[in-house]
Amino acid sequence: MDFRDHIRTNLVKKNDRILEFGPLNWPIVKKDQYPNARYSDIRSGEDVKKLYTANDYLESTGVRIDIDSIVDIDYVIDENYRKTFKGVEKFDAVILGHVIEHIPD
């Protein structure tokens, strides 16, 4: 069982309110299976799509992302977490996907 299956099988329930940061095009919890899942990022879905549209960095690394598979973002981090989630009902679980590579050593 990989870590994605482990999370879905052992850590979250179908009706939990789940917040997944950085889902890109491969969220750990998909909304069709977890109806209360929400996605957050530092960019909107449109801005993420622009970022992954051909550019020099992507060309040099060979990174390829199907732009149409990038998920819509429900919460764009606006200045800080407190401001972004002010008035939002608490979540049962928070998942960090596609995040660790952005955390400094």
Residue pairs with C-beta under 8 A, 6 or more apart in sequence:
1 9
4 28
7 28
7 29
7 95
8 28
8 29
8 33
11 93
12 18
12 29
12 34
12 92
12 93
12 95
13 92
14 33
14 34
14 35
15 35
15 36
16 34
16 36
16 91
16 92
16 93
17 36
17 38
17 89
17 90
17 91
17 92
17 93
18 29
18 34
18 36
18 37
18 38
18 91
18 92
18 93
18 94
18 95
19 37
19 38
19 39
19 40
19 75
19 91
19 93
19 94
19 95
20 27
20 28
20 29
20 37
20 38
20 39
20 40
20 94
20 95
20 96
20 97
21 39
21 40
21 41
21 94
21 95
21 96
21 97
21 99
22 40
22 41
22 96
22 97
22 98
22 99
22 102
23 39
23 41
23 71
23 97
23 98
24 48
24 65
24 70
24 71
24 97
24 98
25 65
25 66
25 69
25 70
25 71
26 69
26 97
26 98
27 37
27 39
27 71
27 97
28 95
28 97
29 37
29 95
30 37
31 37
38 74
38 75
38 91
39 71
39 72
39 73
39 74
39 75
40 73
40 74
40 75
40 76
40 77
40 84
41 48
41 73
41 76
41 77
42 76
42 77
43 51
43 73
43 76
44 73
44 76
45 70
45 71
45 72
45 73
48 70
48 73
49 67
49 70
52 58
52 63
52 65
52 67
52 70
53 67
57 63
58 64
75 84
75 85
75 88
76 84
77 84
78 84
